[in-house]
Amino acid sequence: MSDEATRELSVTPDAVAGGTTTVSDEVVEKIAVAAARSVPGVVELGGDVARFFNSVLDRVGLDKVGDATRGASAHVTNGAAVVNLVIVIEAGRTVPEVTEAVRAKVTEAVEAYGLRADEVNIRVDDVALGEPAAPTA
């Protein structure tokens, strides 16, 4: 074998092919949900209907179905994201403090992926007053 056959080729920026990169809305939704869940005071995500269906899925052993994007919708255009979240907050927490922390955390997370967060809209759908009662059999 000759040296040429085993020699590594260097790649310069001029040698890189062009193209486009797109990020799907679902990717941003997953990023936003993960960030929102990490904020103290956020108990759950999703509106009443989503939480109801999730409880049904929990009972039949499909407890992780839909969790990754539940409570979030996003739209990405030209590298900018608009994120909409529906959250449930913990009783005793102030809405402005929790929502501002969620907004900051989601913005930071989205921007860490190289996108711009134009809007993070939050709807507080419910307040969790305490631990749900365990179902009796």
GUTI-455423 format. One record per residue (C-alpha): residue number from 1; residue in three letters; x, y, z. Coordinates in pm, 1 decimal, padded with zeros to 6 digits. Each point is the difference from the previous one (the first is absolute). Layout:
(NUM,'ALA',(X,Y,Z))
...
END
This chain:
(1,'MET',(00000.0,00000.0,00000.0))
(2,'SER',(00123.3,00344.2,-00076.5))
(3,'ASP',(00013.1,00288.4,00243.7))
(4,'GLU',(-00268.7,00180.9,-00197.9))
(5,'ALA',(-00257.5,-00271.5,00062.0))
(6,'THR',(00029.7,00026.8,00379.9))
(7,'ARG',(00057.9,00373.1,00037.0))
(8,'GLU',(-00277.3,00197.7,00168.7))
(9,'LEU',(-00153.9,00282.5,-00196.0))
(10,'SER',(-00050.5,00330.1,00173.3))
(11,'VAL',(-00337.7,00165.8,-00035.7))
(12,'THR',(-00001.2,00374.7,-00036.4))
(13,'PRO',(-00306.9,00221.4,00020.3))
(14,'ASP',(00024.2,00045.5,-00377.0))
(15,'ALA',(-00042.3,-00374.1,-00048.0))
(16,'VAL',(-00326.7,-00026.5,00200.0))
(17,'ALA',(-00314.7,-00046.1,-00206.3))
(18,'GLY',(-00277.4,00256.5,00025.6))
(19,'GLY',(-00355.9,-00065.4,00100.7))
(20,'THR',(-00265.3,00096.5,00247.5))
(21,'THR',(-00077.8,-00105.1,00352.1))
(22,'THR',(-00350.3,-00000.8,00140.6))
(23,'VAL',(-00114.7,-00073.9,00352.0))
(24,'SER',(-00346.1,-00148.4,00037.8))
(25,'ASP',(-00261.1,00146.8,00230.4))
(26,'GLU',(-00004.2,-00325.6,00197.8))
(27,'VAL',(00368.1,00034.9,00088.4))
(28,'VAL',(-00061.8,00344.5,00147.9))
(29,'GLU',(-00305.2,-00132.4,00185.2))
(30,'LYS',(00211.5,-00271.5,00164.7))
(31,'ILE',(00267.2,00251.7,00095.0))
(32,'ALA',(-00261.2,00235.1,00147.8))
(33,'VAL',(-00175.8,-00274.2,00198.5))
(34,'ALA',(00326.1,-00124.9,00150.2))
(35,'ALA',(00098.5,00353.6,00098.1))
(36,'ALA',(-00342.1,00086.0,00146.4))
(37,'ARG',(-00013.1,-00321.4,00205.0))
(38,'SER',(00331.5,00093.3,00163.8))
(39,'VAL',(-00141.2,00320.4,00150.3))
(40,'PRO',(-00102.8,-00020.4,00366.9))
(41,'GLY',(-00372.3,00060.5,00032.2))
(42,'VAL',(-00093.5,-00167.1,-00329.0))
(43,'VAL',(-00192.8,-00311.6,00094.9))
(44,'GLU',(-00117.3,-00115.1,-00340.8))
(45,'LEU',(-00051.0,00109.8,-00357.3))
(46,'GLY',(-00309.6,-00017.3,-00215.1))
(47,'GLY',(-00359.2,00107.9,00025.4))
(48,'ASP',(-00284.3,-00187.2,00166.8))
(49,'VAL',(-00070.7,-00225.7,-00298.7))
(50,'ALA',(00366.2,-00091.8,-00051.3))
(51,'ARG',(00040.0,-00079.9,00368.4))
(52,'PHE',(-00316.8,-00212.5,-00004.3))
(53,'PHE',(00120.9,-00205.1,-00297.2))
(54,'ASN',(00343.0,-00034.5,00159.7))
(55,'SER',(-00156.8,-00143.2,00316.4))
(56,'VAL',(-00185.7,-00254.9,-00214.9))
(57,'LEU',(00324.8,-00092.2,-00176.7))
(58,'ASP',(00169.8,-00035.4,00339.2))
(59,'ARG',(-00262.0,-00252.7,00108.1))
(60,'VAL',(00052.2,-00219.6,-00305.8))
(61,'GLY',(00377.9,00004.6,00024.5))
(62,'LEU',(00072.4,00256.7,-00269.8))
(63,'ASP',(00112.4,00265.2,00244.6))
(64,'LYS',(00271.1,00151.3,-00222.6))
(65,'VAL',(-00209.2,00040.6,-00316.2))
(66,'GLY',(-00020.3,00366.3,-00096.6))
(67,'ASP',(00188.3,00126.6,00306.7))
(68,'ALA',(00288.4,00145.4,-00200.1))
(69,'THR',(-00207.6,00273.6,-00162.1))
(70,'ARG',(-00315.5,00013.5,00211.9))
(71,'GLY',(-00090.5,00352.2,00099.3))
(72,'ALA',(00210.7,00163.0,-00268.8))
(73,'SER',(-00037.2,00117.2,-00352.9))
(74,'ALA',(00264.2,00176.4,-00202.3))
(75,'HIS',(00046.1,00151.8,-00339.8))
(76,'VAL',(00345.5,00049.7,-00149.5))
(77,'THR',(00059.3,00238.7,-00288.6))
(78,'ASN',(00342.5,00108.6,-00127.4))
(79,'GLY',(00177.4,-00102.5,00319.3))
(80,'ALA',(-00248.3,00176.7,00228.1))
(81,'ALA',(-00239.0,-00184.6,00229.2))
(82,'VAL',(-00334.1,00093.4,00150.7))
(83,'VAL',(-00080.7,-00231.8,00290.2))
(84,'ASN',(-00336.6,-00040.2,00173.2))
(85,'LEU',(-00017.5,-00184.5,00331.5))
(86,'VAL',(-00287.0,-00109.6,00222.5))
(87,'ILE',(00110.3,-00063.0,00357.5))
(88,'VAL',(-00132.7,-00097.7,00340.5))
(89,'ILE',(00166.7,00176.1,00290.0))
(90,'GLU',(00049.7,-00107.9,00357.6))
(91,'ALA',(-00229.3,00156.0,00260.4))
(92,'GLY',(00166.0,00281.0,00191.1))
(93,'ARG',(00219.2,00110.5,-00289.9))
(94,'THR',(-00053.1,00337.7,-00159.7))
(95,'VAL',(-00099.4,-00011.3,-00364.1))
(96,'PRO',(00234.6,00279.1,-00116.3))
(97,'GLU',(00303.9,-00158.5,00166.1))
(98,'VAL',(-00065.5,-00345.3,-00143.1))
(99,'THR',(-00087.7,00122.2,-00348.8))
(100,'GLU',(00301.7,00230.3,-00022.1))
(101,'ALA',(00226.8,-00284.1,00111.7))
(102,'VAL',(-00158.0,-00229.7,-00260.5))
(103,'ARG',(00034.7,00266.1,-00269.3))
(104,'ALA',(00368.3,00055.5,00085.4))
(105,'LYS',(00080.4,-00373.5,00016.2))
(106,'VAL',(-00178.2,-00078.0,-00328.9))
(107,'THR',(00164.9,00294.3,-00176.2))
(108,'GLU',(00342.2,-00111.5,00124.6))
(109,'ALA',(-00061.5,-00359.7,-00108.6))
(110,'VAL',(-00127.9,00090.4,-00346.7))
(111,'GLU',(00286.1,00241.6,-00059.8))
(112,'ALA',(00251.6,-00264.0,00113.3))
(113,'TYR',(-00100.6,-00191.5,-00313.8))
(114,'GLY',(00084.4,00295.5,-00221.9))
(115,'LEU',(-00353.6,00128.0,-00048.0))
(116,'ARG',(-00148.3,00331.5,00103.4))
(117,'ALA',(-00297.0,00000.8,00237.9))
(118,'ASP',(-00223.5,00280.6,-00123.1))
(119,'GLU',(-00289.3,-00078.3,00235.9))
(120,'VAL',(-00067.4,-00233.1,00289.4))
(121,'ASN',(-00370.7,00020.8,00076.7))
(122,'ILE',(-00121.7,-00167.9,00318.3))
(123,'ARG',(-00352.3,-00087.0,00110.5))
(124,'VAL',(-00044.5,-00110.3,00359.4))
(125,'ASP',(-00278.3,-00256.4,-00027.2))
(126,'ASP',(-00024.8,-00121.5,00357.5))
(127,'VAL',(00148.5,00005.8,00346.7))
(128,'ALA',(00094.2,-00321.7,00177.2))
(129,'LEU',(-00136.8,00022.9,00352.2))
(130,'GLY',(00163.2,-00314.0,00128.3))
(131,'GLU',(00089.7,-00355.7,-00081.0))
(132,'PRO',(-00277.2,-00179.0,-00186.7))
(133,'ALA',(-00175.3,-00266.7,00199.8))
(134,'ALA',(00114.9,-00351.8,-00076.9))
(135,'PRO',(-00266.6,-00196.5,-00188.1))
(136,'THR',(-00165.6,-00268.1,00205.7))
(137,'ALA',(-00044.3,-00342.0,-00148.0))
END
